[in-house]
């Protein structure tokens, strides 16, 4: 059962202990990222995530990494579009040392401009290494989220990053560590004494207040639910295609959304793998994603295919969507993840921490414990899946982006195949 504590400053601390494990995971979640950034400050959240870890090393006189290795601890940070995740994990015997190190993330910046510039260079190298500006993924992102902050990259632009120094980062720190937009989560083998110790140490920390409360509501593009049915075709080598469906997530429970996604894409028996790879060999693998916020989301599928198999694979993909509209699929092959295997989630303290925090305190789902989550997934039916398919798999929700040799890609033929969704056959 999840435990909830609140400091005198109003900072929530959630704990889901499991004394049968040997490790713990302590995390800090902050509602921040490109979704909340202005155009000129794009990338500052990711930059700050990097800088605060370097700052801990500076505060510890350069001994952070030696200490982590000596104690067998792992300290990490990651920035997403709508939140930042810091974590420290290790053997439960070293929880208090880990907690003291972790709370140093909250301290003022002690770095010199030179040290900040070193971290900036690392991020610029990251941008250079993972540049995806012309990728199918980036082009799809721009088409789906056109005109909103969700088209901005997590790492930001080189030109703007070069202008961000200690002054800008220190000012941003006050917004980042706003007490209304963050919480801590502790999982694994952590005693009540450990939790009490952490709460006592947390009470000593200073948090800010002034930023607007962030509720994980995505900006809605003007084109959402009003797609024109015209595919986006871009020039490129090979042939790749992505399908993205606008989703009004407020119409469905979290259990329905996850089961719908799993039924399409997860496991060896899912229709996308069976129809496009196993039975026909049109593709070898595919990428899938459900970019989801509290108000809207985008359900996405993309793959690479041989040019001469493109139209057959495209037609097969449309058939999968249409079939689900008719019969709702079969939940028998995906429900075990949440029912029979539900308790297995406790075995991985890091994944369990991330999923509990994301589901319950970022997405706002109400699962006080594993059993409550099982019940929520157990009541979903195939008829729910069929209704969702009919509401989601509509032409006005669909964005198609194709990358390949433009002369060989006929827009009208692609539009005709997209039209199968209207007829449902």
N, C-alpha and C positions, 0 to 999 in steps of 0.2 A: 504494500500500500504506500502511495506517495505521501510524504510528510511535507508540510508547508510551514516555513518560518518567515517572519518579516522583521527586519531591523527597525530601530527607532527612526532611521532616515527613510523608511518605506521601501527598502531593497528586498525583493523576494528571493528566498533561498529554498529550493526544492531538493528533497532527498528521497531516494528510493533504494534503501539499503538491502544488501544480500550478503549475510555473514558466511555463506557457504563458499564464496569465492576467495581468491587470494589477493586480488587487486582492487583498486579504486579508480574512479575517473571523476575529476573535478573540472567543471566547465563554466565559462562565462559566455553568455549570449547577449549581443548588443544589436538592437534594431538600427541598422545603418547600412550604407552601401550606395551603389549607383542610383537606385530608385529614389533616394532622398537627396542626392547631390544636385547642385546647380551645374550648368554647362561649364562654367569657368573652373569649378573645383572638382570636376570629374577625375576620379582616381585618388582623391585625398584619403578616403577611407582605407583603401588597400595600402597606401603609403604609410598611414598611421599604424595600421596593424603590424607592418614590418618594423617600424621605428620603435614601438613600445617594447618589443621583445629585445631589440638591440639596447634599449634604454635600461632594461633589467640587467643586462650584462654589464653596462656602465656603472649602475648603482652597486653591483656586486664586485666592483674593481676587476672586471674582466674574468671572473671565475664562474660565470653561469654554466657554461657547457661542461667544465670539469666537474662541477657539483652534480649536474644532472646525470652524467655518466657514472660518477662515483656511487650515486644512490640508485641507479637503474631507473631513473625517471625519464619521461618523454613529455616535452613541452612543445605545443604546436599552435598555429593560428591559421585561419582561412577566412577569406572574404567572399560573400555571395552577393547577389543583387540586392537583397533586402535585409541581411544580417551578417554579423561577424561572429566567429566562433573561436574561442581560445580554450585549450584543454591542457591539463597535466594529469598524467596517469603513472601508476607504478604499484609496487608492493605496499600493502596496507600499513606495514610497519613504518614506512616513511611518509605517512600522510601529513604529519604536522610540518616537516621540512618542506614538503611540496606546497602546502598551503601558504607558508611564509613567502616562498619564492613567487607563487602565483599572484599574491596580492600586491607585489611590487609592480605589476602591470598598471596599477592605478596611480602610481606616483608621478609627480611632475617631470617633464623632460629635463634630463641632466646632460644630454648629448651636446657636443659642440656642433657648429655648422659643418665642420669637416666630416664628422662621423655621420651626420644626416646625409651629406652628399655621397658618402660611401654606400649607404643604403639605397639612395636614389639610383646610383649606378647599377646596383643589383636588379632593381625593378626595371630599369631601361633595358638591361640584358634579358630579363624575363619577357618583356614586350617583344624584343627582337627575336627571341627564340620561339615564341608561341604566336607570332603574328598570324592572324586568321582573317584579316580584313577582306580578302577576296574569296574566302571559303564559302561553301554552301551554307554552313551554319550561320555565319555572319550575315549573309544576304537574306536568309530566312528571318533572322531576328529583326532586321530592319523592316522587312515587309510586314511581319506580324505586329510589331510594336511601334509602327510608324508614328512619328510626332510626339513620342513620350520619352521619359528618362530611361525606360527599359531598353532603349537601343544603345545606351552608353556602355562602354566596356568597364570591366571591374578594375583593370590596371590603369586606365586613363590614357591620355595622349602625351607623347614625349614632350611637346612644346610646353604644355601646362605644368607638367611635373617639374620641369627645370626651374619654374618660378616659385615653387613651394619650398619654403625654408622653415626654420625653427619657429619664427613668429607666427606663420600661418598654421603650423601644426599645433602649437600651444593653444591658439585660439580655437582650433577645431576640437581639441581635447575637451573643452568645456561642454560642447555639444555631444560629443561621443559618450562621455561618462555622465550623461544626464540620468538621474535615478529613475525616471519614469520609463526609460527605454532599454533597460537591461535587467538581467536576472542571472542567478547562479544555479547550477544543477550538480548534484553529487550522487553518484551511483557506485555500486559494488560494496566491498567490505569496508564499511566505515561505521565505527561504533557511535553511540550517542555522545560519548565523551569527545570523539573527533568532531562531530557536528557542532557541539557546544563550543569547542575550541575555535573552530572556524568562525562561528557567529561572533564570538568575543573579539577576534581579530578584525573582522569586517566592521564592527561597530566603531573602530578607531579610524576608519577610512573616510575621506571627504568625497561627497558626490555633489553634482551640480543640478540645478533645476532652472528651466527657462525654455528649453526646446519644446516644440509641440509633441504631444503624445503620438507615437507612431503605431498604427494599428494594422500594418501589413496589407493595406488596401492599394492595389496597383492603379496607376493612371489608366483610364480606359481610352484606347485610340478611337478616333472618329469612325474608322472603318470596321471596328469590331461588330460582329453579327450582321454586317452589311457588305460582305465581300462581293466583288463584281463578277467572279467566275473567270477572270482573265489570268492565266498563268504568268509568272515572272520567269523570263528566259534570259540567262546570262551566258556569255561565252566562256568556254573552258575546255580543258582536255578531259577525255573520258566522258562518261554520262552519269550524272547524279541527280536525284530527285528528293524533294522533301514535301511532306503533307502535314499541314498544321490546322487544327480545328479550334476555333474559339469556343470556350466553355464558360457558362455561367455557373460557377461552383456553388453558389448559394442555393441552388435547386436540389443539391444532393448532399448526403452525409459523407464524411470522410471515408467510411467503410465502403460506400458505394463507389466513390471515385477511385479508390485504390484497387478494388476488385475489378472494376471496369478496365483499368490500365493493365493489371496483371493478366486478365483474361485475354487481352489482345496480344501482349508482348512477352509475357514471362513463362519460362519453362519450355521443354522440348515439344510439348503437345499444343502450344498456343497456335492460333490460325496463321499468324504472320510467318512464323518459322516453318510451319508445316506446308503452307501453300506456296510460299515464294522461294523456299530453299529446299526442304526435304523432298517434296513431291515433284517440283518442276525444275529445280536447279537454276532458276533465274538469277538468284543472288546467293552469296555465301553468308553474309552477315548483314545486320542492320543496326541503326542507332535509334533509340526511342527515348522520349522524355516527356514528362508532364510538368511544365513550368506553371506552378500553381500559387495563387495568392488567396486572400480571404474572400475576394469578390469575383475575380475572374481567373482564367487559366488558359493555357495553350497545350493541347495534346498533339505530340509531334512524332512523326516517323520519317526516317530518311535512309537511303541506301544507294549504293553504286551498282550499276547494271551494264552489261554489254549493250552497245548501241542497237544491235539487231534484235535484242530481247526487250528493249525499253517499253514498247507499247503493250506487249503481252504482260509484262510485269505490272505496268500501270493498271491495265484492265483487271488483273488478278487482285490488285490491292483494292480497287473499287468494289470488287465482288465480295471481298472480306467484310468491308464496312456495310454493304447492303445486306449481307446474310445476317449480320448481327442485328440489324434493324428488324429483321423478320422473326428471328427465333431467340434472340437474347443470349446465345452461346450456352456454355455449360460451366457452372461454378464449381462443379465437383472436382475439377482439375486445378483449381487455384485456392480453394478455401483452406486447404491443409496448412498453407503458409501461416495463417493467422489462428487456426484452431488447434490441430494436432501438434504443430510446431510452435505454438504461441509462447510457451514457457521457455523455449530455447533462446528467445531474445535476451533473457537474463544472463546468458553465459558470456556475452561479449559486453563488458562494461562500457566501452566507448560507443559502440553502435547503439546500445540501449539508451545511453545518455542522450545521444543526438536525436534518436527517434522520439523519445519521451518529450524532450524539450521542443522539438519541431512540431509534433502532432498537437500537444496539449497547450503549449504556451506561446507558440508563434502562429499556428493555424487555428487555435482556439477550440480544439476538440476536447470532449469531456470523458476521459478514461482514467478514473482514479487508480485503477490497477489492471493487471493483465486479464483477469476474469471479466471485467467490464468491457474491455476491448474485444475479447472473444465473443461475448454476447452481441455486441454491435455488428460484428461481421457474420455471425450466425443467422441473423434475421433477414439478411439481404437475399433476394430471390432473382431468378432469371428474368422474370417479368420486369423487375427494376432495371436490369441491364438492357432489355429491349427498349424500354421507354427512353433511357438515356441515349441509346444509339440513335433513335429516331429524332431526338432533340439536338444531338451534337453533330451527327453526320449529315449535315445539310449543306447545300452549295453556298448559301450565304455565310456559313461559318468557315469555309475552306480556303486556305491559301496554299497554292502550289508553286514551288520554285524549282526550276530545272536548270542544271548547269551542263553544258555540252557544246557541240558544234551547231551553231544557230541554223545554218543552212539545212541541216538534216532534221531539225526539230520543228514539226509543223504545229503551230499554235492552235489552228482549228481542230485538228485531230485530237489534241490533248483536251481542248474544251469539250469536245463531244464525249470523251471518256469521263470527264468530270461530271457531265450531265447525267451519268448513270445514278448518281446519288438522288437526283430529283425523282426519278422513276422508281428507285429502290430495287432495281434488278441487275 
